[in-house]
Amino acid sequence: MQQQSFYENNIPIAISQLRSDNQIPTLCQYFDGGQCRVFKVTFTDGESWAVRVPLFVHHASQDTLIQLLESEARILEELELTGFSWAARLRGCSLTFDNAIGYPFIALTWIPGSQLSWSDEFPTRPLRNKILDQVAVLHTSLIECTKETRGSSLKHFTRIIQNKTRRVRDGLLPGITEQDCSDQMNILSNVLLPELDEAPFAIAHGDLSPQNILIDAQHNVTGIIDWGFSSRVPFQQAACFPRFLHLQNLDIAPSSTLLKDRETYIASVRCQKSPAVASMMIQVLSSENADFQHCFLESIISKGMHRRLARNGWSLSSCAQGSNGKGNENRSRASSSVQDHIFVYCIAGMMMTLAFYIRGRGT
């Protein structure tokens, strides 16, 4: 896309046109994300909005950029209608370059909080568990609120690979071969869980990483931001671990901290109020080949991941996981550890219930 003029100082005027009283807000500050610069504006009544301007989407046409913003706006509108409470509310948008700031934008309610800081060392275990519990709640809620029957996931992914193969033949995807696509197609049915083939599709955030999770001073999750990569996908993709629980290096086996985090997350999902959704999520999250499944499904869309797995013979490093998603001994032990964690969790609950019962009988 040719360099476009951007008139930052005109943001208050542009935003005033989205309010019924045409009040001009104060432009306070901005933050840079992967695709957008986010401006905070505040009105005299104390209300604040976030204004997302896609300044960093390079090598995309104006039409493509507008379509991306329009898709995000639709997702946010749907989330509000379904009652999902962790996303900002859409306040308006301008899906054109012909406006006061010279760029399309969307305006959202401002979510207070700071970005989550997350590593193997920080936060400590009690706070980690608190955050994992909350993310499990919102993850399950997102699927429950947006689930929709759309048919076979195998057929869905097959169509995408077939379309990709045609683009490879047309020379539109350099670095990817027809043989790559053929190999990917042959592996697909072995990666997907057949019992979930007809499971509903649901909206996935697409980048549930620490910088998109906002928390307050007590580590309560206040909201999820940046829905620019969100879309409705098959259940087996929507139910994958959030990005901050993925392998950060595909050549290295998951750390003991990451395995413990995943155990906690799975146990939290199991305890959610939507038993049908939670049960299906457990099947995906507890899979022996969860890491390969995630990377493989991502490779169907992502050219970078496609090239990475194709170069490695459609497997992860032997350190992390075996060929074609066959887990090694470490992954088997991890899966067993998850089941042990859940078993102990449930037994503890039963013992507490029994203790209360006996105490009641004795009074």
C-alpha positions as CSV (number, residue, x, y, z in Angstrom):
1,M,0.0,0.0,0.0
2,Q,1.3,3.4,-0.9
3,Q,2.2,5.6,2.1
4,Q,-0.9,7.4,3.3
5,S,-1.0,10.7,5.2
6,F,-2.2,10.4,8.7
7,Y,-3.6,13.4,10.6
8,E,-3.3,12.5,14.3
9,N,-4.4,15.9,15.6
10,N,-7.8,15.4,13.8
11,I,-8.7,12.4,15.9
12,P,-10.9,14.4,18.4
13,I,-12.9,15.9,15.6
14,A,-13.4,12.5,13.9
15,I,-14.4,10.9,17.2
16,S,-16.9,13.7,18.0
17,Q,-19.0,12.7,15.0
18,L,-19.6,9.3,16.6
19,R,-21.4,10.7,19.6
20,S,-25.0,12.0,19.6
21,D,-23.9,15.2,21.4
22,N,-20.9,15.7,19.1
23,Q,-18.6,16.4,22.1
24,I,-15.0,16.7,21.2
25,P,-12.8,14.6,23.5
26,T,-9.2,15.2,24.7
27,L,-6.5,13.2,23.0
28,C,-4.5,11.7,25.9
29,Q,-1.9,9.2,24.9
30,Y,-1.2,6.3,22.5
31,F,0.1,2.8,22.6
32,D,1.6,0.8,19.7
33,G,0.5,-2.8,19.0
34,G,1.4,-5.2,16.2
35,Q,-1.0,-3.8,13.6
36,C,-2.5,-0.7,15.2
37,R,-1.7,2.5,17.1
38,V,-4.2,2.8,19.9
39,F,-5.1,6.3,21.0
40,K,-6.9,7.1,24.3
41,V,-9.4,9.9,24.2
42,T,-11.4,11.1,27.2
43,F,-14.7,13.1,27.3
44,T,-15.8,15.7,29.9
45,D,-18.2,13.2,31.5
46,G,-15.2,10.9,32.3
47,E,-15.8,8.3,29.7
48,S,-12.8,7.1,27.7
49,W,-12.5,5.4,24.4
50,A,-9.8,3.5,22.6
51,V,-9.3,4.5,18.9
52,R,-7.6,1.8,16.9
53,V,-5.8,3.0,13.7
54,P,-4.1,0.3,11.5
55,L,-0.9,2.2,10.8
56,F,1.4,-0.9,10.8
57,V,-0.3,-3.2,8.4
58,H,2.2,-3.2,5.6
59,H,2.0,-4.8,2.1
60,A,-1.8,-4.7,2.2
61,S,-4.1,-2.8,-0.2
62,Q,-6.5,-0.2,1.2
63,D,-9.4,-2.5,0.5
64,T,-7.8,-5.4,2.4
65,L,-7.0,-3.1,5.4
66,I,-10.6,-1.9,5.5
67,Q,-11.9,-5.5,5.3
68,L,-9.7,-6.4,8.3
69,L,-11.1,-3.5,10.4
70,E,-14.6,-4.4,9.3
71,S,-14.2,-8.0,10.3
72,E,-12.9,-6.9,13.8
73,A,-15.9,-4.5,14.2
74,R,-18.3,-7.4,13.3
75,I,-16.7,-9.7,15.8
76,L,-16.9,-7.1,18.6
77,E,-20.6,-6.4,17.8
78,E,-21.3,-10.1,18.0
79,L,-19.4,-10.5,21.3
80,E,-21.5,-7.8,22.8
81,L,-24.8,-9.3,21.6
82,T,-23.8,-12.8,22.9
83,G,-23.0,-11.4,26.4
84,F,-19.3,-12.0,26.4
85,S,-18.0,-9.5,28.9
86,W,-14.3,-9.4,28.5
87,A,-14.1,-7.5,25.2
88,A,-14.4,-3.8,24.6
89,R,-17.7,-2.5,23.3
90,L,-17.7,-1.0,19.8
91,R,-18.7,2.7,19.9
92,G,-18.4,3.4,16.2
93,C,-16.1,3.2,13.2
94,S,-15.0,4.9,10.0
95,L,-14.2,2.3,7.3
96,T,-12.7,4.6,4.8
97,F,-9.5,6.6,4.1
98,D,-11.7,9.6,3.2
99,N,-12.1,11.0,6.7
100,A,-10.6,13.6,9.0
101,I,-7.6,11.5,10.0
102,G,-6.9,10.0,6.6
103,Y,-7.2,6.4,7.8
104,P,-10.0,4.0,8.7
105,F,-10.4,3.4,12.4
106,I,-12.6,1.8,15.0
107,A,-13.6,3.3,18.4
108,L,-14.1,1.1,21.5
109,T,-14.8,1.5,25.2
110,W,-11.5,1.9,27.1
111,I,-10.6,-1.1,29.3
112,P,-8.5,-0.2,32.3
113,G,-5.6,-2.2,33.4
114,S,-2.0,-3.1,32.5
115,Q,-0.7,-5.8,30.3
116,L,0.0,-9.1,31.9
117,S,3.7,-9.9,32.6
118,W,4.3,-13.6,32.1
119,S,7.4,-15.9,32.1
120,D,8.5,-19.1,33.8
121,E,9.8,-17.0,36.7
122,F,6.9,-14.5,37.1
123,P,4.3,-14.3,38.5
124,T,4.6,-16.8,41.4
125,R,2.5,-19.9,41.6
126,P,-0.5,-18.5,43.6
127,L,-0.9,-15.6,41.2
128,R,-0.3,-17.8,38.2
129,N,-3.1,-20.1,39.2
130,K,-5.4,-17.1,39.8
131,I,-4.7,-15.8,36.3
132,L,-5.0,-19.3,34.7
133,D,-8.3,-19.8,36.4
134,Q,-9.7,-16.5,35.0
135,V,-8.4,-17.1,31.5
136,A,-10.0,-20.6,31.5
137,V,-13.3,-19.0,32.5
138,L,-13.2,-16.4,29.7
139,H,-11.9,-19.0,27.2
140,T,-14.8,-21.4,27.9
141,S,-17.2,-18.5,27.9
142,L,-16.0,-17.3,24.5
143,I,-16.7,-20.7,23.0
144,E,-20.0,-21.1,24.8
145,C,-21.2,-17.6,23.7
146,T,-20.3,-17.9,20.1
147,K,-20.6,-21.6,19.2
148,E,-22.4,-22.3,16.0
149,T,-23.0,-25.5,14.0
150,R,-21.2,-25.3,10.6
151,G,-20.6,-28.9,9.7
152,S,-17.4,-31.0,9.4
153,S,-14.1,-29.5,10.5
154,L,-12.3,-32.1,8.3
155,K,-14.1,-30.7,5.2
156,H,-13.4,-27.1,6.3
157,F,-9.7,-27.6,6.6
158,T,-9.6,-29.7,3.4
159,R,-11.1,-26.8,1.4
160,I,-8.5,-24.5,2.8
161,I,-5.6,-26.8,1.8
162,Q,-7.2,-27.3,-1.7
163,N,-7.4,-23.5,-2.2
164,K,-3.8,-23.2,-1.0
165,T,-2.7,-25.8,-3.5
166,R,-4.3,-23.9,-6.3
167,R,-2.5,-20.7,-5.3
168,V,0.8,-22.6,-5.2
169,R,0.2,-23.8,-8.8
170,D,-0.5,-20.2,-9.7
171,G,2.9,-19.1,-8.2
172,L,1.3,-17.0,-5.5
173,L,2.9,-18.7,-2.5
174,P,6.7,-18.8,-3.0
175,G,8.5,-21.2,-0.7
176,I,5.6,-23.6,-0.6
177,T,5.4,-26.6,-3.0
178,E,2.5,-28.8,-4.2
179,Q,4.2,-31.7,-2.4
180,D,4.1,-29.7,0.8
181,C,0.3,-29.3,0.4
182,S,-0.1,-33.0,-0.5
183,D,1.7,-34.0,2.6
184,Q,-0.3,-31.7,4.7
185,M,-3.5,-33.1,3.2
186,N,-2.5,-36.7,3.9
187,I,-1.7,-35.9,7.6
188,L,-4.8,-33.8,8.3
189,S,-7.2,-36.7,9.2
190,N,-4.6,-38.1,11.6
191,V,-4.3,-34.8,13.4
192,L,-8.0,-34.0,14.0
193,L,-10.0,-35.8,16.6
194,P,-12.7,-37.7,14.7
195,E,-15.1,-37.6,17.7
196,L,-15.1,-33.8,17.4
197,D,-15.4,-33.5,13.7
198,E,-19.0,-32.2,13.9
199,A,-18.4,-30.1,17.0
200,P,-19.5,-26.5,16.7
201,F,-17.4,-23.7,15.3
202,A,-16.6,-20.8,17.7
203,I,-14.8,-17.4,17.7
204,A,-11.2,-17.7,18.6
205,H,-9.2,-14.6,19.7
206,G,-6.3,-15.6,17.6
207,D,-3.5,-14.0,19.8
208,L,-4.4,-14.6,23.4
209,S,-0.9,-13.6,24.5
210,P,0.2,-11.6,27.7
211,Q,0.2,-8.2,25.9
212,N,-3.5,-8.7,25.0
213,I,-4.6,-9.7,28.6
214,L,-5.2,-6.7,30.9
215,I,-5.1,-7.0,34.6
216,D,-5.5,-4.8,37.7
217,A,-3.2,-4.4,40.6
218,Q,-4.7,-7.5,42.3
219,H,-4.2,-9.6,39.1
220,N,-7.8,-9.7,38.2
221,V,-8.3,-9.9,34.5
222,T,-10.1,-6.7,33.4
223,G,-10.4,-7.5,29.7
224,I,-9.0,-8.9,26.5
225,I,-7.8,-6.5,23.8
226,D,-6.8,-6.6,20.1
227,W,-9.3,-8.8,18.3
228,G,-7.8,-8.1,15.0
229,F,-6.8,-11.7,14.4
230,S,-10.1,-13.2,15.7
231,S,-12.4,-15.3,13.5
232,R,-14.9,-18.2,13.8
233,V,-13.0,-21.5,13.5
234,P,-13.6,-25.2,14.1
235,F,-13.9,-26.2,17.7
236,Q,-10.6,-28.1,17.7
237,Q,-8.8,-24.9,16.8
238,A,-10.9,-22.6,19.1
239,A,-10.2,-24.9,22.1
240,C,-6.4,-24.9,21.8
241,F,-4.3,-23.5,24.7
242,P,-4.0,-19.7,24.8
243,R,-0.8,-18.5,23.1
244,F,1.0,-17.9,26.4
245,L,0.7,-21.6,27.1
246,H,2.2,-22.6,23.7
247,L,5.7,-23.8,23.2
248,Q,7.8,-20.6,22.8
249,N,10.6,-22.6,21.1
250,L,9.6,-25.6,19.0
251,D,13.0,-27.1,19.3
252,I,12.9,-27.3,23.1
253,A,10.7,-29.5,25.2
254,P,8.1,-27.7,27.5
255,S,9.5,-26.6,30.8
256,S,8.2,-28.0,34.1
257,T,6.6,-24.6,34.8
258,L,4.7,-24.7,31.5
259,L,3.5,-28.3,32.1
260,K,2.3,-27.3,35.6
261,D,0.5,-24.3,34.1
262,R,-1.2,-26.5,31.6
263,E,-2.3,-28.9,34.3
264,T,-3.8,-26.0,36.2
265,Y,-5.5,-24.7,33.1
266,I,-7.1,-28.0,32.2
267,A,-8.3,-28.5,35.8
268,S,-9.9,-25.1,35.7
269,V,-11.6,-25.8,32.4
270,R,-13.0,-29.0,33.8
271,C,-14.7,-27.0,36.6
272,Q,-16.5,-24.5,34.3
273,K,-20.3,-24.1,34.2
274,S,-20.6,-25.3,30.6
275,P,-20.0,-29.1,31.0
276,A,-20.6,-30.0,27.4
277,V,-18.1,-27.3,26.1
278,A,-15.7,-28.0,28.9
279,S,-15.7,-31.8,28.2
280,M,-14.9,-31.2,24.5
281,M,-12.2,-28.7,25.4
282,I,-10.6,-31.2,27.7
283,Q,-10.3,-33.7,24.8
284,V,-8.4,-31.1,22.8
285,L,-6.2,-29.8,25.6
286,S,-5.3,-33.2,27.1
287,S,-4.4,-34.7,23.7
288,E,-1.0,-36.4,23.8
289,N,-0.1,-34.4,20.6
290,A,-1.5,-31.1,21.6
291,D,1.6,-29.1,20.6
292,F,1.8,-30.7,17.2
293,Q,-2.0,-30.3,16.6
294,H,-1.8,-26.6,17.4
295,C,1.2,-26.0,15.1
296,F,-0.3,-28.2,12.3
297,L,-3.7,-26.4,12.3
298,E,-1.8,-23.0,12.4
299,S,0.2,-24.2,9.4
300,I,-2.9,-24.5,7.3
301,I,-3.3,-20.7,7.5
302,S,0.2,-19.5,8.3
303,K,2.8,-19.6,5.5
304,G,5.6,-19.3,8.0
305,M,4.4,-22.3,10.1
306,H,3.7,-24.2,7.0
307,R,7.3,-23.8,5.8
308,R,8.7,-24.6,9.2
309,L,6.8,-27.9,9.6
310,A,7.4,-28.9,5.9
311,R,11.2,-28.4,6.3
312,N,11.1,-30.6,9.4
313,G,9.2,-33.4,7.7
314,W,5.9,-32.4,9.3
315,S,7.0,-32.9,12.8
316,L,8.2,-30.9,15.8
317,S,11.7,-31.3,17.1
318,S,12.4,-34.7,18.7
319,C,13.1,-32.7,21.9
320,A,9.5,-31.5,22.0
321,Q,7.4,-34.1,20.2
322,G,7.7,-37.0,17.9
323,S,7.1,-37.2,14.1
324,N,3.6,-36.5,12.8
325,G,2.4,-35.6,16.2
326,K,3.3,-38.8,18.0
327,G,4.2,-37.7,21.5
328,N,7.4,-38.9,23.1
329,E,7.8,-40.2,26.6
330,N,7.9,-36.7,28.2
331,R,4.6,-35.8,26.6
332,S,3.0,-39.1,27.8
333,R,4.2,-38.3,31.3
334,A,2.8,-34.8,31.0
335,S,-0.6,-36.1,29.9
336,S,-0.6,-38.6,32.8
337,S,0.4,-35.7,35.2
338,V,-2.6,-33.7,34.0
339,Q,-5.0,-36.6,34.8
340,D,-3.4,-37.1,38.2
341,H,-3.8,-33.4,39.0
342,I,-7.5,-33.5,38.1
343,F,-8.0,-36.7,40.0
344,V,-6.5,-35.2,43.2
345,Y,-8.5,-32.0,42.7
346,C,-11.8,-34.0,42.5
347,I,-10.9,-36.3,45.5
348,A,-10.1,-33.2,47.6
349,G,-13.5,-31.8,46.8
350,M,-15.2,-35.1,47.7
351,M,-13.3,-35.2,51.0
352,M,-14.3,-31.7,51.9
353,T,-18.0,-32.5,51.1
354,L,-17.8,-35.6,53.3
355,A,-16.3,-33.7,56.2
356,F,-19.1,-31.1,56.1
357,Y,-21.6,-34.0,56.0
358,I,-20.1,-35.7,59.0
359,R,-19.9,-32.5,60.9
360,G,-23.5,-31.8,60.2
361,R,-24.6,-35.2,61.3
362,G,-22.7,-34.7,64.6
363,T,-24.5,-31.4,65.5
